[in-house]
Amino acid sequence: MKTGWKVLNALIVAAVVLATTPLGSWAESNVPEPGQLFPNEINPQAKGKKLTGFLTIAYEFVESPDLDLCPSIFINNMFAVTTLERRGDVRPFNRDFIRTGTAPFCFDDLQSQVDFVKGLLRQAVDSFFGPTATYQVKSVKEFLSSGTGALSMEIKLAVKPGLNEFTD
């Protein structure tokens, strides 16, 4: 069953990347360094229960509807997919603007991109540990950018389960 989820997750990522329509103004990643995806939030000394896996982000770009409001390209939809593991328990998670009711925004708006991805990570932490758990990004490694609307990275989270949560 776990293999089925891995295959499904890989197919979703591949479909998202292939479905993006190329534009003459493809943007390079707005994230110049791996740590910049989560500005001031990576804590290599973070303690807690570990969640590890890969995070992939794909963008659907369109020309900006208002060049005064958004001089760069516009993110019409953003697809974030992660598969995280804890002690042999592997779970896939994904989100996009349509499923979350997120309005499109300018590519230069890095904080909106970070908030969108953090929503996915929150969903994953809640699934493993419940809604009272807190987490920190412990590391981001193997950061790759296609230069045409896709990012991939290995991510490690340190999670502190909330009160009355299980312990091990």
Sine and cosine of phi, psi and omega as CSV:
sin_phi,cos_phi,sin_psi,cos_psi,sin_omega,cos_omega
0.00,0.00,-0.63,0.77,0.01,-1.00
-0.89,0.45,-0.60,0.80,0.03,-1.00
-0.90,0.44,-0.63,0.77,0.04,-1.00
-0.86,0.50,-0.67,0.75,0.02,-1.00
-0.92,0.39,-0.63,0.77,0.02,-1.00
-0.89,0.46,-0.69,0.72,0.00,-1.00
-0.90,0.43,-0.71,0.71,0.02,-1.00
-0.87,0.50,-0.70,0.71,0.01,-1.00
-0.88,0.48,-0.70,0.72,0.01,-1.00
-0.90,0.44,-0.64,0.77,0.03,-1.00
-0.91,0.42,-0.62,0.78,0.03,-1.00
-0.89,0.46,-0.73,0.68,0.00,-1.00
-0.88,0.48,-0.71,0.70,-0.02,-1.00
-0.89,0.46,-0.68,0.74,0.00,-1.00
-0.90,0.44,-0.66,0.75,0.00,-1.00
-0.90,0.45,-0.71,0.70,-0.02,-1.00
-0.91,0.42,-0.66,0.75,-0.02,-1.00
-0.96,0.28,-0.43,0.90,-0.06,-1.00
-0.99,0.17,-0.25,0.97,-0.02,-1.00
-0.94,0.35,0.72,-0.69,-0.03,-1.00
-1.00,0.09,0.82,-0.58,0.00,-1.00
-0.92,0.38,0.62,-0.79,0.08,-1.00
-0.88,-0.48,0.39,-0.92,0.07,-1.00
-0.91,0.42,-0.36,0.93,-0.07,-1.00
-0.93,-0.36,0.66,0.75,0.05,-1.00
-0.78,0.63,0.66,-0.75,-0.02,-1.00
-0.98,-0.18,0.52,-0.85,0.22,-0.98
-0.96,0.29,0.26,-0.97,0.05,-1.00
-0.82,0.57,0.66,-0.75,0.06,-1.00
-0.98,0.18,0.00,1.00,-0.05,-1.00
-0.95,-0.30,0.98,-0.20,-0.10,-1.00
-0.94,0.34,-0.49,0.87,0.01,-1.00
-0.68,-0.73,0.46,-0.89,-0.03,-1.00
-0.80,0.60,-0.67,0.74,-0.03,-1.00
-0.93,0.37,-0.30,0.95,-0.03,-1.00
-0.96,0.29,-0.29,0.96,0.02,-1.00
-0.90,0.45,-0.56,0.83,0.03,-1.00
-0.84,-0.55,0.95,0.30,-0.08,-1.00
-0.81,0.58,0.76,-0.65,0.05,-1.00
0.85,0.52,0.33,0.94,-0.05,-1.00
-0.87,-0.50,-0.08,1.00,0.03,-1.00
-1.00,0.04,0.82,-0.57,-0.02,-1.00
-0.81,-0.58,0.99,-0.12,-0.02,-1.00
-0.88,0.48,-0.36,0.93,0.01,-1.00
-1.00,-0.06,0.10,0.99,-0.04,-1.00
-0.84,0.54,0.69,-0.72,0.01,-1.00
-0.95,-0.31,0.52,-0.85,0.06,-1.00
0.53,-0.85,-0.06,-1.00,0.03,-1.00
-0.96,0.26,0.65,-0.76,-0.15,-0.99
-1.00,-0.07,0.67,-0.74,0.23,-0.97
-0.87,-0.50,0.78,-0.62,-0.01,-1.00
-0.73,-0.68,0.47,-0.88,0.04,-1.00
0.20,-0.98,-0.30,-0.96,-0.01,-1.00
-0.91,-0.41,0.56,-0.83,0.01,-1.00
-0.83,-0.56,0.77,-0.63,0.03,-1.00
-0.82,-0.57,0.68,-0.73,0.01,-1.00
-0.80,-0.60,0.76,-0.66,0.07,-1.00
-0.80,-0.60,0.60,-0.80,-0.05,-1.00
-0.92,-0.38,0.56,-0.83,0.21,-0.98
-0.93,-0.36,0.95,-0.31,-0.06,-1.00
-0.99,-0.10,0.50,-0.87,0.17,-0.99
-0.67,-0.74,0.31,-0.95,0.09,-1.00
-0.89,0.45,0.58,-0.82,-0.01,-1.00
-0.89,0.46,0.77,-0.64,0.02,-1.00
-0.95,0.31,-0.33,0.94,-0.02,-1.00
-0.59,-0.81,0.98,-0.21,-0.07,-1.00
-0.92,0.40,-0.40,0.92,0.07,-1.00
-0.95,0.32,-0.64,0.77,0.00,-1.00
-0.98,0.21,-0.61,0.79,-0.05,-1.00
-0.64,-0.77,1.00,-0.08,-0.04,-1.00
-0.95,0.31,-0.31,0.95,0.04,-1.00
-0.99,-0.11,-0.31,-0.95,0.03,-1.00
-0.99,0.17,0.23,-0.97,-0.12,-0.99
-0.93,-0.36,0.70,-0.71,0.08,-1.00
-1.00,0.04,0.95,-0.30,0.00,-1.00
-0.98,0.19,-0.54,0.84,0.06,-1.00
-0.38,-0.92,0.48,-0.88,-0.01,-1.00
-0.72,-0.69,0.76,-0.64,-0.02,-1.00
-0.92,-0.40,0.87,-0.49,0.03,-1.00
-0.90,-0.45,0.79,-0.61,-0.04,-1.00
-0.74,-0.67,0.73,-0.68,0.09,-1.00
-0.64,-0.77,0.50,-0.87,0.16,-0.99
-0.81,-0.59,0.90,-0.43,-0.05,-1.00
-0.92,-0.40,0.48,-0.88,-0.04,-1.00
-0.79,-0.62,0.63,-0.78,0.14,-0.99
-0.64,-0.77,0.91,-0.41,0.06,-1.00
0.77,0.63,0.72,0.70,0.05,-1.00
1.00,0.08,-0.12,0.99,0.04,-1.00
-1.00,-0.05,0.95,-0.30,-0.05,-1.00
-0.96,-0.28,0.78,-0.63,-0.02,-1.00
-0.71,-0.70,0.71,-0.70,0.05,-1.00
-1.00,-0.06,0.52,-0.85,0.04,-1.00
-0.63,-0.78,0.56,-0.83,0.05,-1.00
-0.45,-0.90,0.39,-0.92,0.07,-1.00
-0.40,-0.92,0.40,-0.92,0.08,-1.00
-0.52,-0.85,0.10,-0.99,-0.08,-1.00
-0.88,0.48,-0.64,0.77,-0.06,-1.00
-0.90,0.43,-0.73,0.69,-0.03,-1.00
-0.93,0.37,-0.46,0.89,-0.06,-1.00
-0.98,-0.21,-0.10,1.00,-0.03,-1.00
0.95,0.31,0.41,0.91,-0.01,-1.00
-0.99,0.16,0.73,-0.68,0.04,-1.00
-0.99,0.17,0.59,-0.81,0.07,-1.00
-0.84,0.54,0.45,-0.89,-0.01,-1.00
-0.53,-0.85,0.17,-0.98,-0.04,-1.00
-0.94,0.34,0.61,-0.79,0.00,-1.00
-0.87,0.49,-0.48,0.88,0.00,-1.00
-0.95,0.33,-0.21,0.98,-0.03,-1.00
-0.99,0.12,0.98,0.21,-0.05,-1.00
-0.88,0.48,-0.62,0.79,-0.04,-1.00
-0.88,0.47,-0.61,0.79,0.05,-1.00
-0.91,0.42,-0.59,0.81,0.05,-1.00
-0.91,0.41,-0.71,0.71,0.01,-1.00
-0.88,0.47,-0.72,0.70,0.00,-1.00
-0.88,0.48,-0.62,0.78,0.02,-1.00
-0.89,0.45,-0.71,0.70,0.01,-1.00
-0.92,0.39,-0.65,0.76,0.02,-1.00
-0.89,0.45,-0.50,0.87,0.10,-1.00
-0.89,0.46,-0.63,0.78,0.05,-1.00
-0.91,0.41,-0.70,0.72,0.01,-1.00
-0.89,0.45,-0.61,0.79,0.04,-1.00
-0.88,0.47,-0.68,0.74,0.04,-1.00
-0.85,0.52,-0.69,0.72,-0.01,-1.00
-0.92,0.40,-0.72,0.69,0.01,-1.00
-0.87,0.50,-0.68,0.73,0.03,-1.00
-0.87,0.50,-0.63,0.78,-0.01,-1.00
-0.91,0.42,-0.64,0.76,-0.02,-1.00
-0.99,0.15,-0.63,0.77,-0.21,-0.98
-0.82,-0.57,-0.15,0.99,-0.03,-1.00
0.99,-0.11,0.27,-0.96,-0.14,-0.99
-0.95,0.31,-0.18,0.98,-0.01,-1.00
-1.00,-0.05,-0.06,1.00,0.00,-1.00
-0.96,0.29,0.52,-0.86,0.11,-0.99
-0.91,-0.41,0.39,-0.92,-0.01,-1.00
-0.57,-0.82,0.35,-0.94,0.15,-0.99
-0.71,-0.70,0.51,-0.86,0.11,-0.99
-0.98,0.20,0.89,-0.46,-0.02,-1.00
-1.00,0.08,-0.64,0.77,0.02,-1.00
-0.36,-0.93,0.42,-0.91,0.15,-0.99
-0.77,-0.64,0.86,-0.51,-0.02,-1.00
-0.73,-0.68,0.16,-0.99,0.06,-1.00
0.79,0.61,0.65,0.76,-0.02,-1.00
-0.95,0.32,0.84,-0.55,0.01,-1.00
-0.76,-0.65,0.58,-0.81,0.08,-1.00
-0.75,-0.66,0.71,-0.71,0.04,-1.00
-0.97,0.25,-0.35,0.94,-0.09,-1.00
0.99,0.17,-0.10,0.99,-0.01,-1.00
-0.78,-0.62,0.48,0.88,0.12,-0.99
0.94,-0.34,0.34,0.94,0.04,-1.00
-0.61,-0.79,0.64,-0.77,0.05,-1.00
-0.79,-0.62,0.49,-0.87,0.07,-1.00
-0.58,-0.82,0.56,-0.83,0.02,-1.00
-0.34,-0.94,0.39,-0.92,0.17,-0.99
-1.00,-0.05,0.72,-0.69,-0.07,-1.00
-0.77,-0.63,0.59,-0.81,0.06,-1.00
-0.78,-0.62,0.78,-0.62,0.05,-1.00
-0.93,-0.37,0.58,-0.81,0.15,-0.99
-0.95,-0.32,0.85,-0.53,-0.12,-0.99
-0.89,-0.46,0.70,-0.71,0.12,-0.99
-0.93,-0.36,0.94,-0.33,0.02,-1.00
-0.87,0.49,0.53,-0.85,0.00,-1.00
-0.96,0.27,0.00,-1.00,0.04,-1.00
-0.85,0.53,0.59,-0.81,0.03,-1.00
0.91,0.41,0.23,0.97,0.10,-1.00
-1.00,0.05,0.29,-0.96,0.00,-1.00
-0.90,0.45,0.38,-0.93,0.10,-1.00
-0.77,-0.64,0.40,-0.92,0.09,-1.00
-0.53,-0.85,0.00,0.00,0.00,0.00
